[in-house]
Amino acid sequence: MKQQIENSRRQLGELAAMAKQTEDMERKILARAEELLSDIDEQISDARVAAISGDDAAKQRYSDMIEERGRLHQVIASSRAAIGTV
């Protein structure tokens, strides 16, 4: 019985360490996604102007940036939910 209690305590300690590592990684993901979102937001207005007056490549670049911005919003929301800062 004593051995089972010690095993349970050890496993709980390992789980706590893994939970901390997961939260730390989610925070890094969140920070990087917010950084990338800031970069995309800065570039989107110029890309919009180029898409309106430009060729198909400029339109595709703008469309790709809008899609990337959407993905980044999803990553940010997911990370915030995971670490409880919604």
C-alpha positions as CSV (number, residue, x, y, z in Angstrom):
1,M,0.0,0.0,0.0
2,K,2.8,2.4,0.9
3,Q,4.5,1.7,-2.5
4,Q,1.3,2.5,-4.3
5,I,1.0,5.8,-2.5
6,E,4.6,6.7,-3.4
7,N,4.0,5.7,-7.0
8,S,0.9,7.9,-7.1
9,R,2.8,10.9,-5.6
10,R,5.6,10.4,-8.1
11,Q,3.1,10.3,-11.0
12,L,1.3,13.4,-9.8
13,G,4.6,15.2,-9.6
14,E,5.4,14.1,-13.2
15,L,2.0,15.2,-14.4
16,A,2.4,18.6,-12.7
17,A,5.8,19.1,-14.4
18,M,4.3,18.1,-17.8
19,A,1.4,20.5,-17.2
20,K,3.8,23.4,-16.5
21,Q,5.8,22.5,-19.7
22,T,2.6,22.5,-21.7
23,E,1.5,25.9,-20.4
24,D,5.0,27.4,-21.0
25,M,4.9,26.1,-24.6
26,E,1.4,27.5,-25.1
27,R,2.6,30.9,-23.8
28,K,5.5,30.8,-26.4
29,I,3.1,29.9,-29.2
30,L,0.7,32.7,-28.1
31,A,3.6,35.2,-28.1
32,R,4.9,34.2,-31.5
33,A,1.4,34.1,-33.0
34,E,0.7,37.6,-31.7
35,E,4.0,38.8,-33.1
36,L,3.3,37.3,-36.5
37,L,-0.2,38.8,-36.4
38,S,1.2,42.3,-35.8
39,D,3.5,41.8,-38.8
40,I,0.7,40.7,-41.0
41,D,-1.6,43.6,-39.9
42,E,1.2,46.1,-40.8
43,Q,1.5,44.6,-44.3
44,I,-2.2,44.0,-45.1
45,S,-3.1,47.7,-45.8
46,D,-0.3,48.0,-48.4
47,A,-1.2,44.6,-49.9
48,R,-4.9,45.8,-50.1
49,V,-3.9,48.8,-52.1
50,A,-1.7,46.7,-54.4
51,A,-4.4,44.2,-54.9
52,I,-7.0,46.8,-55.9
53,S,-4.7,48.4,-58.5
54,G,-2.4,45.4,-59.2
55,D,-2.3,42.2,-61.1
56,D,-3.4,38.7,-60.1
57,A,-0.2,38.0,-58.2
58,A,-0.9,41.0,-55.9
59,K,-4.5,39.9,-55.4
60,Q,-3.3,36.4,-54.5
61,R,-0.8,37.8,-52.1
62,Y,-3.5,39.9,-50.4
63,S,-5.8,36.8,-50.2
64,D,-3.0,34.7,-48.7
65,M,-2.4,37.3,-46.1
66,I,-6.0,37.5,-45.1
67,E,-6.1,33.7,-44.8
68,E,-2.9,33.8,-42.7
69,R,-4.4,36.4,-40.4
70,G,-7.4,34.2,-39.9
71,R,-5.2,31.2,-39.0
72,L,-3.3,33.3,-36.5
73,H,-6.5,34.5,-34.9
74,Q,-7.4,30.8,-34.4
75,V,-4.1,29.9,-33.0
76,I,-4.2,32.8,-30.6
77,A,-7.7,31.9,-29.4
78,S,-6.7,28.3,-28.9
79,S,-3.6,29.2,-26.9
80,R,-5.5,31.7,-24.8
81,A,-8.2,29.0,-24.1
82,A,-5.5,26.5,-23.2
83,I,-3.8,28.8,-20.7
84,G,-7.0,30.3,-19.4
85,T,-6.5,33.9,-20.5
86,V,-9.6,34.2,-22.7
